[in-house]
Amino acid sequence: MAAAKKKMIKLKDPATQFAEVTSEGSFSLAGEQEKELPKNPSQELLKRIEAGFIIEVE
């Protein structure tokens, strides 16, 4: 059985950055960096995705 493909995200504008620290750990994005969407994304991260500041890598 093939493993599910992980959702990768990046900043829409690489001149910006995003960082947060939660009880589950820290998460940051900067420049052209691409990262896997955390297993349990915070509400703030989800809001940034919904607003279009952070986008899915195609």
C-alpha positions in Angstrom: 0.0 0.0 0.0 1.4 3.4 -0.9 1.9 6.0 1.8 -0.2 9.1 1.7 1.5 12.0 0.2 2.3 14.7 2.8 1.0 18.2 2.2 3.9 20.6 1.7 3.5 24.4 2.3 5.5 27.5 1.7 5.1 31.3 2.0 3.3 33.0 -0.8 5.7 36.0 -0.5 9.3 34.8 0.2 10.2 38.2 1.5 8.1 37.4 4.6 8.4 34.9 7.4 6.2 33.0 9.9 7.1 31.6 13.2 5.3 30.3 16.3 5.8 28.4 19.4 3.0 26.2 20.8 2.7 23.6 23.5 3.3 21.0 20.9 6.6 22.6 19.7 7.7 25.3 17.2 7.1 25.9 13.5 8.7 28.4 11.2 8.8 29.3 7.5 11.2 31.8 5.9 12.1 32.8 2.3 11.7 30.0 -0.3 11.6 27.3 2.4 9.1 24.4 1.9 7.9 22.4 4.9 5.5 19.6 5.6 2.2 20.8 7.2 2.4 19.8 10.9 0.2 16.8 12.0 -1.8 19.1 14.2 -1.5 22.6 12.8 -2.3 25.5 15.1 -5.4 27.7 14.6 -3.0 30.6 13.7 -1.3 28.6 11.0 -4.6 27.5 9.6 -5.8 31.1 9.5 -2.6 32.1 7.6 -3.3 29.3 5.1 -7.0 30.3 4.7 -6.0 33.9 4.2 -3.5 32.9 1.4 -0.3 34.0 3.2 0.9 30.4 3.3 0.2 28.2 0.2 0.4 24.6 -0.7 3.3 23.5 -2.8 2.2 22.1 -6.2 
